[in-house]
């Protein structure tokens, strides 16, 4: 057997093992960070949740509500799903030393690869348009303060990745002489072939092999880069949509700790003075840090694509308030990553004396929210920034008694008058007698 071929197979095996192994390690880290949140318990309405996965995650139903960006995203989404079918062949070829192992199925193979090439070209065009929208047209929602620095670099880097991967796929096909001579469906690469045809067979083979190795290597690098990128939504959008809220938008969830206290108060047999179990801490109301949030809320933070649809729809943001729902999600993720890194570090760790509240998200941002659910409705992958805002508000009100004066007055009126207005119940109907 050719020693060069054996060496190539061995190198491919090592590359594939390292890439997949590192990816699995990163996924374990990700799951460990999400598990820092509170468990969500039993999940109901499974039929509705699966329907949401097929309609929202697979069907991209909320994405196309903005036709231009939505349709471009659908092209990229379908293109990557379809083109990556070809990765199966690359893996088989790399491990067993074959070349285009599926070509044995005949002309159908050329048609399939031709379809892949058309999608690769469409993805390449769509990605270039995305880059132009961000960097030349400078659409406003991509230039908010929270999008400066790494978030902007990350978005551009992903676009460059996609451009390079699609180009390598087309060059790989265009320089494969045997595949081109078959001429049975390679529609896009056949038009590129004349640009390379003047080269010698040895040079063409070298270009084809280089593009082949760079293509599969780039895919593995891209796979592991996802852990550090907002593009984790490629993987997390599906579980995030499944675990997304299925309640009516106007129905706010009851705080479990408050419900427990009310039930104790309503239970005549309960001892209100009973001491908690030895060593047990009183249950905390609301959230001041990421460990107080649920695992679904933390999954939301990692799923955020930073597209800014939530912020652009937020009426508080539109009127100049400090609130940006996208920033709420980004801050939650940044805090969770910092806390996760601290917990994973070996040896004694030095607490950073920070928490999500005040350290990342200000109280002004929290109280600017009108709880209108516009951000929730706008998100294409069922992220719920409002739930995090409400959890932190609950902490401020119930743990710190730090509600704004307007809210304190309203709650006092409800307590004393049975309504949010400062009128005695006996005087409430006096307006009827006014002329």
N, C-alpha and C positions, 0 to 999 in steps of 0.2 A: 504493500500500500504506500502511496505517496506520502513521504514524511512531512512535506509542506502542508498537505491536506490535514494530516493528523494534528499538526501544530495549530492550524487554523481552527479545527474543531475544538481543541483544548482551550484555546484563547476565547472562543465564543462561549464555551461552557462556563469558564471563569467569569467572563463579563456578565453573562446572564444571571449566574448565581449571585454575584456581588450586587448587581442592580436590584434583583428581586429581594434578596436578603436584607439589604439596607432599607428598602421600601417597607418590608414587613416590620423591621425594627422601628421605623418612624411611625407606622400605624399603631404599634403598641404604645408608643409615647403619647400619641394623640388620644387614644382611648383612655390612658391613665389620667390625662389632664381633664377630659370630659367627666370622668368618674369622681373628680374632686367635688362636683356638684351634688345636690341632693337627689336621691332616686325619685323617679316619678310614679312608681307603683304600677298597678294594673292599667293597661291601655284598653279602652273600650272603642266601640265604633270602628272595628277593623275593616268592615266592608267599605265604609266611607273613606277610610284612610287609603286603602288600596286603589279606590277609584281616583283619589287625588293624585296618587303616584302616577297613574297612567295618564291622567288628564293634564296635570301641571308639570311633573318632572319629565315624563316621556313625551307628552303631547305639546309641551311648551305653550300652553294656552294663555298664560299670563304674559309671557315674553312678547307675543305678537301684538299686544295692545298698543305698543308703539311700533308702527309698521316698519319703518326703515331699519332701526337697530334690531328689531325683533326678527325680521326676515333674514338679515345678515347673520344673526346668531344661529338661526335654524340651519342655514347653509353650513356654518362652521361645525355645528353640533352633528348634523347628519354626515358631513364629510369625514369628520374624525371617527365616527362610529363605523362607517363603511370602509374607509381606507385602512383602518387598523385590523380589519379582517385579513389583510395582506400580511400583517405581522406574524400570523400563524405560520404562513409559508416560510417566512424568513427564519423563524425559530427552528422549524424542521430542517431547512437547508443548512443552517449553521451547526446544528447538533449532529446531523448525519452526513454532512459533506455533499449533499445533493445540490442541484441548481434548478430552481423553479420546478419543484417536485409536482406541483399541481398542473403543470402544462400538459401532462399526459391525458387530461380529460378532453383535449382537442380544441377546436375553434372556440368553444364556450369560454375557455380560459382567457383567450385574447379579448373577448367581449367584456368579461368581468373586469380585467385589468384596465380596459379602455374606459369603463364606467368609473373605476377608481381614479383614473387620470382626470376625467372631467370634473369629478368632485374635488380633486386636489387643486385644479386650476381655479375652481370657484372659491374654495377656501382661501387660496392665495390672494385672490382679488378682494374677497370680503375682509380679510385681515388687513390688507393695505388701506381699505376704506376706513376700517376701525382706527388705524394709526393716524390717518388724515383727520378724522373727526376729533381725536384727542389732541393732536399736536399742531395742526394747521388751522382747522376751523375753530378749535378750542371751545368746544361746547362747555357751557358754564358749570354744569354739575361735575365735570372732571377737574375743575380748577379751584375747588373750595379749599380752605386752609388745611383740612385733615388729609388732603390728597397730595400734599407737597412731600418731597423727600422720597423715602422708600416706596410708599404706595404708588406714586407715579412711575418710578423706576421699574417696579414689579410689573405694572400693567404693560409698559413698553417692552420689557424683556420677554414677557410671554408672547407678545405679538411677533417679536423677532424670532423666537423659538419656532413658532408656527410657520413663518415665512421660510425659514431654513429647512425645516422638515419636509414641507411640501415641495420645495425646489429640489431637494436631494432625491425624493421619490421620482420626480419627473426625469431628472438627469440619469438616475440609475436605469430607468427603462429606456431612455433615448440612446444610451451607449451600450446596451445589451444587443449585440449584433444579431445573434440567433433569434432573439425575440422580435427584433425589428424586421428581419427577413421573413418571419412567419406572416407578418402583415395581416393579422386576423382580428383586429379590433383595437389596436393601440392608437387611438385617435389623436391624443395630444402629443405624446412622445414621438409619433411619426413625423410631426411637423418640426420637432426639435432635432431629429436625427440628422438632417442635412448640415446643421451647424458643426456636427462632430464627424461626419462621414469622411472628411479629407484626412483624418488621422489614421495612423497605422493600426492594425488589429491589436497589437500589444498595448498601444496607448489607450485605445478604446476600452480594452479589458481592465487596464489600470484605473481609468476614470470610473468605470462601472463598479469595480470592487471597492474603491475608495468611497463612492457615494453609498454603496450598500452598507459598509461598516459604519460610516458616519450617521446613516439613517437609523439603524438599530441602536447604535450607541447614543444618539440624540434622544431617541424615545425613552431609553432607560434613565438618562440624565433628567429629562423632562418629568418622568414619573417620580423621581426622588426630589425634584425641585418643588413639586406640588406642596409638600409639607411646609415649606417656608413661604408659600404664596397664597394670595386670595383665590387662586384657581383650585383650591381644595374642593370648591363647589362641584367640580367635575365628578368627584366621588361622593360627596356628602349631601348633594341636593336630594338624592332619592330617600335616604333615611330621614332627612330633615323634613321633607314634605310628608312622609308617612307619620311622623310624630308631631306634625304641625297641629295647631288648634282646629277642632271641628265644631267649636261652639259658635253660635251666632255672634257676629262682630260686636254687637252692643252689650253682650253678656260678659261681665267681668268675673273672674274666678274668685271664689271665697278663699281667704287665707286659712290654711289648714290649722295653724296654731290658734287662730282666733276661734274657729269653729269648735275646736277642742275645749277651749275655755268656756264658751257659751254653753256647750253641752254639760259641762261640769256644773255650771251655775243653774241650769235647768233641771238637773237630776237631784231630786230630794234626798236620795240615799248617798250622794257624794259628800265627802268631808272636805269642806273648803279650806280647812286648816291642816289637812294632811301634808306631811312633809314629803318632798320629792325623794326618790330613791337615793340611797347614799352614793355620793360622788357624782350624781347627775346634775347637769347644769339646766337652768330654766330654759325652755324653748324660746328661741329668738323670733321676734316678729319682723318680717321683712328681710331685706338684704342690704348689707353695707359692703360686702366683698363678694368675690366670685364664688367662694365656697358656700355662700348662702343661697345662691341661685340653683335652679334645677339643672339636671343634666341636659334636658332639652334646650334650655336657654343657652347653655355653654355650646351645645351643638350648633345652635343658631349663629353664635359668634364666629365659629370656624367656617360656617357655610357661607357667610356674607361675601358677595362678589364685589363689593364696593362700587356697584354700578351707579348709586346715587339716586335711583328712582324714588326711594323713600323720602330722601331729603328734598328733592325737587317737588314732591307732592305735599310736603308738610306745611300747613298754613302758618304755624308758629314761625318756621324758618322764613317763609315768604314775606312775613311782616317784619323781618329784621331781628327776631329773637335769636338768642345764642344757640338754641337747640338745632342739632342735626342728627336725625335718627341713625344715619350711617356712622357718624362718629361714636354714638353710643355703642354700636356693635364692634367697631374697631377698637375702642377703648377697653371693652370687655375682653376681647381676644388678647390684646396686648398685656393686660393685667394677668390673664390666665397663663399666658406663655411665660411671663416673668415669674409667677408663683410656681409654675410647673418646673421651670429650670432650677429654681431655688430648692425645691423638694427633691429633685433628681440628682443634685450635686452631692458628691461624696464628702464625708467629713462634716464638721460643724458648720452650719450656715448662719449668716448674719441677717436677721430680719431687716427688711428694707423700710419698716415703719410706715408702710403705705397700705392703703386699701382702695377699692374701686371708688367708693364715695370720697369726694374731695381730692383724693390723690390722682384720679383720672377723670372722673365725671363731676362737674360742679353742681351745686344745688340750684343755681340759676337755670341750668339746662333742664333739670328734672321738673321744676315747677312751670317751665314754659310750655310743657306738653298740654294739649287740650283734650287728650284721650279720644280723638276723633277717629282713630284707626286708619287714617289715610296711608300711613307708612306700611301698615300690615297689608292693606289691600293692594298697594303698589308693588310689593316685593314679588318677584317672579318665582321664588323658591320657598315661599311660606315662612319667612323669618318674621319674628314678632318683637321689634324693638320696644314697643309699648309695655310689654310684660315686664321687661327689666326696669323700665322707668317706674312702673307702679310698685314693683317689689321694693325699690329703693325709697320711694315715697312712703310706703308703709313703715319702713324702718325709721324714717325721720319723724313720722307722726307718733308712732306707738312706742318707740324706744327712746327717742330724744325729745319728744314734745316740741319739735322744731318746725311746725307748719307755719306758713305765712299768716300774717294777721287777718287777711281777708278770709282764709279758710277757717281760722280759729273762730272768727265772728260767725261764720256760717254754721259751724258745728254747734256753737253756743245757742244760736237761734233755733236750730233743730231740737236741741235738748230742752230748751225752755218754752219754745212756742210751737213745736211740732212742724215747723216749716223754716226754710232758709231765710225768710224775711223778718225784719225786726219789728213785727206787729204782734200784739197780744191776740190770742185766739179769739177772745170775745169781740175784738174790734175789727176782725179780718173782713167781715161783710159790710162794714160801714159805707163802703164806696157805692153800694146799691142805692142808698138813700140820698146820695149827692145829686143835685140837679144838673 
